[in-house]
Amino acid sequence: MRAFSLILCLCLPFSAFGEFYKPHRSEPASYHGPSTPLRLSAKQEIPIGFFGPNPSSTSKDQGPWLCAQQAIEEINQKKELNGNRLLLLPAWSENPWGAGVSQMARMTYEHNIWAWLGSVNGHATHLAEQVVTKARLPLLDFGSTDDSVNNADVPWALSVLPGDRQIAKALVHTLVKQKRTQMILLSSLDHDSRFLTEEVLKELRKQHLTPTLHLHLNSNHSTTAQVLEQPIRNFVILAKPLEAISFLKSWKTKGSPATFFGGPGFLEESFLRSSQEWDQNFYVPLLTEFTPKQKAFEEAFFKKHGFRADTRSMATYDTIHLLARALLKNPTTHTQLLQLLQNGPDFSGITGRIRWNSFGRNDREVKMGTLRNGKIAPTLL
């Protein structure tokens, strides 16, 4: 009888057994468990955590913190939160895995944090995600493009920037459109660069393309020597700013004219500053919509601080205002606050529209633009 049943199953079409996979979500993951009441501090302050570099850390990456503080000041001046004020509390360490995440976890309970902002990259954001999942409070990710942050069925994390898949599609589309299908791919081995590289390689395979050469950047300039042996002068650089800058400086002294495509690392303030030294176009992903409000904000920020607000910094500014909109609805628990963040109407900020896809990431379309002399133009020059 068992043998007959087995033969019968083998003869049936796969459709007779239904679906063998779990369908993609059609809406962000939701939470239906117990929730913690939101409590004000003694000074009628709403404590918001910030997991990222801040004035008490040694990092020079201060743009996100400064933009968050500016948004906090604007909201507090309006006095719209029933007389309450937002209070931004930082947690960070140059070793996020160690002291940084421990500090964040401790502060969550000691200061009764309502929501966390974080962080500046995917590596740190995953750490923050672990803390908020256990503590059951929202995490607004302002600086990571790592799609895996949103793929773990964790309802508490919402990401403001478009993800690596969107970036990879825009980059490969431009390579094909410009007929630069013979390319050298240079990548770093850090968390964010590896994940973006995987997405770019997937998109290339969809177009039946592959890099002529794929090398990992290193600090001893041996990469430059290997590249100089190649006749190809189209480069895709998916790396941290410092590693990309090191290669480009070396290339400038030894190499010939070339075309460079970059990832989100090219949008960070340190790379924007260094690019002013080179008379060179860099093709970069546009993670904002270049609204008139953004231009005015950038000009005012530069005048005040003497350096440019990068994409992550402006996204942080929008994130604070997005959170304030939800707080205006007077949530009483962390779960209610999460639901207001998830289900609110599209938010229009200085970076453009914020609308969550089914995984809790902003689904804003990514296009390619041009970086030259430290300034980004929303066109391909």
Secondary structure as a PSIPRED ss2 file (coil, helix, strand):
# PSIPRED VFORMAT (PSIPRED V4.0)

   1 M C   1.000  0.000  0.000
   2 R H   0.000  1.000  0.000
   3 A H   0.000  1.000  0.000
   4 F H   0.000  1.000  0.000
   5 S H   0.000  1.000  0.000
   6 L H   0.000  1.000  0.000
   7 I H   0.000  1.000  0.000
   8 L H   0.000  1.000  0.000
   9 C H   0.000  1.000  0.000
  10 L H   0.000  1.000  0.000
  11 C H   0.000  1.000  0.000
  12 L C   1.000  0.000  0.000
  13 P C   1.000  0.000  0.000
  14 F H   0.000  1.000  0.000
  15 S H   0.000  1.000  0.000
  16 A H   0.000  1.000  0.000
  17 F H   0.000  1.000  0.000
  18 G C   1.000  0.000  0.000
  19 E C   1.000  0.000  0.000
  20 F C   1.000  0.000  0.000
  21 Y C   1.000  0.000  0.000
  22 K C   1.000  0.000  0.000
  23 P C   1.000  0.000  0.000
  24 H C   1.000  0.000  0.000
  25 R C   1.000  0.000  0.000
  26 S C   1.000  0.000  0.000
  27 E C   1.000  0.000  0.000
  28 P C   1.000  0.000  0.000
  29 A C   1.000  0.000  0.000
  30 S C   1.000  0.000  0.000
  31 Y C   1.000  0.000  0.000
  32 H C   1.000  0.000  0.000
  33 G C   1.000  0.000  0.000
  34 P C   1.000  0.000  0.000
  35 S C   1.000  0.000  0.000
  36 T C   1.000  0.000  0.000
  37 P E   0.000  0.000  1.000
  38 L C   1.000  0.000  0.000
  39 R C   1.000  0.000  0.000
  40 L C   1.000  0.000  0.000
  41 S C   1.000  0.000  0.000
  42 A C   1.000  0.000  0.000
  43 K C   1.000  0.000  0.000
  44 Q C   1.000  0.000  0.000
  45 E E   0.000  0.000  1.000
  46 I E   0.000  0.000  1.000
  47 P E   0.000  0.000  1.000
  48 I E   0.000  0.000  1.000
  49 G E   0.000  0.000  1.000
  50 F E   0.000  0.000  1.000
  51 F E   0.000  0.000  1.000
  52 G C   1.000  0.000  0.000
  53 P C   1.000  0.000  0.000
  54 N C   1.000  0.000  0.000
  55 P C   1.000  0.000  0.000
  56 S C   1.000  0.000  0.000
  57 S C   1.000  0.000  0.000
  58 T C   1.000  0.000  0.000
  59 S C   1.000  0.000  0.000
  60 K C   1.000  0.000  0.000
  61 D C   1.000  0.000  0.000
  62 Q C   1.000  0.000  0.000
  63 G H   0.000  1.000  0.000
  64 P H   0.000  1.000  0.000
  65 W H   0.000  1.000  0.000
  66 L H   0.000  1.000  0.000
  67 C H   0.000  1.000  0.000
  68 A H   0.000  1.000  0.000
  69 Q H   0.000  1.000  0.000
  70 Q H   0.000  1.000  0.000
  71 A H   0.000  1.000  0.000
  72 I H   0.000  1.000  0.000
  73 E H   0.000  1.000  0.000
  74 E H   0.000  1.000  0.000
  75 I H   0.000  1.000  0.000
  76 N H   0.000  1.000  0.000
  77 Q H   0.000  1.000  0.000
  78 K H   0.000  1.000  0.000
  79 K C   1.000  0.000  0.000
  80 E C   1.000  0.000  0.000
  81 L C   1.000  0.000  0.000
  82 N C   1.000  0.000  0.000
  83 G C   1.000  0.000  0.000
  84 N C   1.000  0.000  0.000
  85 R E   0.000  0.000  1.000
  86 L E   0.000  0.000  1.000
  87 L E   0.000  0.000  1.000
  88 L E   0.000  0.000  1.000
  89 L E   0.000  0.000  1.000
  90 P E   0.000  0.000  1.000
  91 A E   0.000  0.000  1.000
  92 W C   1.000  0.000  0.000
  93 S C   1.000  0.000  0.000
  94 E C   1.000  0.000  0.000
  95 N C   1.000  0.000  0.000
  96 P H   0.000  1.000  0.000
  97 W H   0.000  1.000  0.000
  98 G H   0.000  1.000  0.000
  99 A H   0.000  1.000  0.000
 100 G H   0.000  1.000  0.000
 101 V H   0.000  1.000  0.000
 102 S H   0.000  1.000  0.000
 103 Q H   0.000  1.000  0.000
 104 M H   0.000  1.000  0.000
 105 A H   0.000  1.000  0.000
 106 R H   0.000  1.000  0.000
 107 M H   0.000  1.000  0.000
 108 T H   0.000  1.000  0.000
 109 Y H   0.000  1.000  0.000
 110 E H   0.000  1.000  0.000
 111 H C   1.000  0.000  0.000
 112 N C   1.000  0.000  0.000
 113 I C   1.000  0.000  0.000
 114 W C   1.000  0.000  0.000
 115 A E   0.000  0.000  1.000
 116 W E   0.000  0.000  1.000
 117 L E   0.000  0.000  1.000
 118 G C   1.000  0.000  0.000
 119 S C   1.000  0.000  0.000
 120 V C   1.000  0.000  0.000
 121 N C   1.000  0.000  0.000
 122 G H   0.000  1.000  0.000
 123 H H   0.000  1.000  0.000
 124 A H   0.000  1.000  0.000
 125 T H   0.000  1.000  0.000
 126 H H   0.000  1.000  0.000
 127 L H   0.000  1.000  0.000
 128 A H   0.000  1.000  0.000
 129 E H   0.000  1.000  0.000
 130 Q H   0.000  1.000  0.000
 131 V H   0.000  1.000  0.000
 132 V H   0.000  1.000  0.000
 133 T H   0.000  1.000  0.000
 134 K H   0.000  1.000  0.000
 135 A H   0.000  1.000  0.000
 136 R C   1.000  0.000  0.000
 137 L C   1.000  0.000  0.000
 138 P C   1.000  0.000  0.000
 139 L E   0.000  0.000  1.000
 140 L E   0.000  0.000  1.000
 141 D E   0.000  0.000  1.000
 142 F C   1.000  0.000  0.000
 143 G C   1.000  0.000  0.000
 144 S C   1.000  0.000  0.000
 145 T C   1.000  0.000  0.000
 146 D C   1.000  0.000  0.000
 147 D H   0.000  1.000  0.000
 148 S H   0.000  1.000  0.000
 149 V H   0.000  1.000  0.000
 150 N H   0.000  1.000  0.000
 151 N C   1.000  0.000  0.000
 152 A C   1.000  0.000  0.000
 153 D C   1.000  0.000  0.000
 154 V C   1.000  0.000  0.000
 155 P C   1.000  0.000  0.000
 156 W C   1.000  0.000  0.000
 157 A E   0.000  0.000  1.000
 158 L E   0.000  0.000  1.000
 159 S E   0.000  0.000  1.000
 160 V C   1.000  0.000  0.000
 161 L C   1.000  0.000  0.000
 162 P C   1.000  0.000  0.000
 163 G C   1.000  0.000  0.000
 164 D H   0.000  1.000  0.000
 165 R H   0.000  1.000  0.000
 166 Q H   0.000  1.000  0.000
 167 I H   0.000  1.000  0.000
 168 A H   0.000  1.000  0.000
 169 K H   0.000  1.000  0.000
 170 A H   0.000  1.000  0.000
 171 L H   0.000  1.000  0.000
 172 V H   0.000  1.000  0.000
 173 H H   0.000  1.000  0.000
 174 T H   0.000  1.000  0.000
 175 L H   0.000  1.000  0.000
 176 V H   0.000  1.000  0.000
 177 K H   0.000  1.000  0.000
 178 Q C   1.000  0.000  0.000
 179 K C   1.000  0.000  0.000
 180 R C   1.000  0.000  0.000
 181 T C   1.000  0.000  0.000
 182 Q C   1.000  0.000  0.000
 183 M C   1.000  0.000  0.000
 184 I E   0.000  0.000  1.000
 185 L E   0.000  0.000  1.000
 186 L E   0.000  0.000  1.000
 187 S E   0.000  0.000  1.000
 188 S C   1.000  0.000  0.000
 189 L C   1.000  0.000  0.000
 190 D C   1.000  0.000  0.000
 191 H H   0.000  1.000  0.000
 192 D H   0.000  1.000  0.000
 193 S H   0.000  1.000  0.000
 194 R H   0.000  1.000  0.000
 195 F H   0.000  1.000  0.000
 196 L H   0.000  1.000  0.000
 197 T H   0.000  1.000  0.000
 198 E H   0.000  1.000  0.000
 199 E H   0.000  1.000  0.000
 200 V H   0.000  1.000  0.000
 201 L H   0.000  1.000  0.000
 202 K H   0.000  1.000  0.000
 203 E H   0.000  1.000  0.000
 204 L H   0.000  1.000  0.000
 205 R H   0.000  1.000  0.000
 206 K H   0.000  1.000  0.000
 207 Q C   1.000  0.000  0.000
 208 H C   1.000  0.000  0.000
 209 L C   1.000  0.000  0.000
 210 T C   1.000  0.000  0.000
 211 P C   1.000  0.000  0.000
 212 T C   1.000  0.000  0.000
 213 L E   0.000  0.000  1.000
 214 H E   0.000  0.000  1.000
 215 L E   0.000  0.000  1.000
 216 H E   0.000  0.000  1.000
 217 L C   1.000  0.000  0.000
 218 N C   1.000  0.000  0.000
 219 S C   1.000  0.000  0.000
 220 N C   1.000  0.000  0.000
 221 H C   1.000  0.000  0.000
 222 S H   0.000  1.000  0.000
 223 T H   0.000  1.000  0.000
 224 T H   0.000  1.000  0.000
 225 A H   0.000  1.000  0.000
 226 Q H   0.000  1.000  0.000
 227 V H   0.000  1.000  0.000
 228 L H   0.000  1.000  0.000
 229 E C   1.000  0.000  0.000
 230 Q C   1.000  0.000  0.000
 231 P C   1.000  0.000  0.000
 232 I C   1.000  0.000  0.000
 233 R C   1.000  0.000  0.000
 234 N E   0.000  0.000  1.000
 235 F E   0.000  0.000  1.000
 236 V E   0.000  0.000  1.000
 237 I E   0.000  0.000  1.000
 238 L E   0.000  0.000  1.000
 239 A C   1.000  0.000  0.000
 240 K C   1.000  0.000  0.000
 241 P H   0.000  1.000  0.000
 242 L H   0.000  1.000  0.000
 243 E H   0.000  1.000  0.000
 244 A H   0.000  1.000  0.000
 245 I H   0.000  1.000  0.000
 246 S H   0.000  1.000  0.000
 247 F H   0.000  1.000  0.000
 248 L H   0.000  1.000  0.000
 249 K H   0.000  1.000  0.000
 250 S H   0.000  1.000  0.000
 251 W H   0.000  1.000  0.000
 252 K H   0.000  1.000  0.000
 253 T H   0.000  1.000  0.000
 254 K H   0.000  1.000  0.000
 255 G C   1.000  0.000  0.000
 256 S C   1.000  0.000  0.000
 257 P C   1.000  0.000  0.000
 258 A C   1.000  0.000  0.000
 259 T E   0.000  0.000  1.000
 260 F E   0.000  0.000  1.000
 261 F E   0.000  0.000  1.000
 262 G E   0.000  0.000  1.000
 263 G C   1.000  0.000  0.000
 264 P H   0.000  1.000  0.000
 265 G H   0.000  1.000  0.000
 266 F H   0.000  1.000  0.000
 267 L H   0.000  1.000  0.000
 268 E C   1.000  0.000  0.000
 269 E H   0.000  1.000  0.000
 270 S H   0.000  1.000  0.000
 271 F H   0.000  1.000  0.000
 272 L H   0.000  1.000  0.000
 273 R H   0.000  1.000  0.000
 274 S H   0.000  1.000  0.000
 275 S H   0.000  1.000  0.000
 276 Q C   1.000  0.000  0.000
 277 E C   1.000  0.000  0.000
 278 W C   1.000  0.000  0.000
 279 D C   1.000  0.000  0.000
 280 Q C   1.000  0.000  0.000
 281 N C   1.000  0.000  0.000
 282 F E   0.000  0.000  1.000
 283 Y E   0.000  0.000  1.000
 284 V E   0.000  0.000  1.000
 285 P E   0.000  0.000  1.000
 286 L E   0.000  0.000  1.000
 287 L C   1.000  0.000  0.000
 288 T C   1.000  0.000  0.000
 289 E C   1.000  0.000  0.000
 290 F C   1.000  0.000  0.000
 291 T C   1.000  0.000  0.000
 292 P H   0.000  1.000  0.000
 293 K H   0.000  1.000  0.000
 294 Q H   0.000  1.000  0.000
 295 K H   0.000  1.000  0.000
 296 A H   0.000  1.000  0.000
 297 F H   0.000  1.000  0.000
 298 E H   0.000  1.000  0.000
 299 E H   0.000  1.000  0.000
 300 A H   0.000  1.000  0.000
 301 F H   0.000  1.000  0.000
 302 F H   0.000  1.000  0.000
 303 K H   0.000  1.000  0.000
 304 K H   0.000  1.000  0.000
 305 H H   0.000  1.000  0.000
 306 G C   1.000  0.000  0.000
 307 F C   1.000  0.000  0.000
 308 R C   1.000  0.000  0.000
 309 A C   1.000  0.000  0.000
 310 D C   1.000  0.000  0.000
 311 T H   0.000  1.000  0.000
 312 R H   0.000  1.000  0.000
 313 S H   0.000  1.000  0.000
 314 M H   0.000  1.000  0.000
 315 A H   0.000  1.000  0.000
 316 T H   0.000  1.000  0.000
 317 Y H   0.000  1.000  0.000
 318 D H   0.000  1.000  0.000
 319 T H   0.000  1.000  0.000
 320 I H   0.000  1.000  0.000
 321 H H   0.000  1.000  0.000
 322 L H   0.000  1.000  0.000
 323 L H   0.000  1.000  0.000
 324 A H   0.000  1.000  0.000
 325 R H   0.000  1.000  0.000
 326 A H   0.000  1.000  0.000
 327 L H   0.000  1.000  0.000
 328 L C   1.000  0.000  0.000
 329 K C   1.000  0.000  0.000
 330 N C   1.000  0.000  0.000
 331 P C   1.000  0.000  0.000
 332 T C   1.000  0.000  0.000
 333 T E   0.000  0.000  1.000
 334 H H   0.000  1.000  0.000
 335 T H   0.000  1.000  0.000
 336 Q H   0.000  1.000  0.000
 337 L H   0.000  1.000  0.000
 338 L H   0.000  1.000  0.000
 339 Q H   0.000  1.000  0.000
 340 L H   0.000  1.000  0.000
 341 L H   0.000  1.000  0.000
 342 Q H   0.000  1.000  0.000
 343 N H   0.000  1.000  0.000
 344 G C   1.000  0.000  0.000
 345 P C   1.000  0.000  0.000
 346 D C   1.000  0.000  0.000
 347 F E   0.000  0.000  1.000
 348 S E   0.000  0.000  1.000
 349 G E   0.000  0.000  1.000
 350 I C   1.000  0.000  0.000
 351 T C   1.000  0.000  0.000
 352 G E   0.000  0.000  1.000
 353 R E   0.000  0.000  1.000
 354 I E   0.000  0.000  1.000
 355 R C   1.000  0.000  0.000
 356 W E   0.000  0.000  1.000
 357 N C   1.000  0.000  0.000
 358 S C   1.000  0.000  0.000
 359 F C   1.000  0.000  0.000
 360 G C   1.000  0.000  0.000
 361 R E   0.000  0.000  1.000
 362 N E   0.000  0.000  1.000
 363 D C   1.000  0.000  0.000
 364 R C   1.000  0.000  0.000
 365 E C   1.000  0.000  0.000
 366 V C   1.000  0.000  0.000
 367 K E   0.000  0.000  1.000
 368 M E   0.000  0.000  1.000
 369 G E   0.000  0.000  1.000
 370 T E   0.000  0.000  1.000
 371 L E   0.000  0.000  1.000
 372 R E   0.000  0.000  1.000
 373 N C   1.000  0.000  0.000
 374 G C   1.000  0.000  0.000
 375 K E   0.000  0.000  1.000
 376 I E   0.000  0.000  1.000
 377 A E   0.000  0.000  1.000
 378 P C   1.000  0.000  0.000
 379 T C   1.000  0.000  0.000
 380 L C   1.000  0.000  0.000
 381 L C   1.000  0.000  0.000
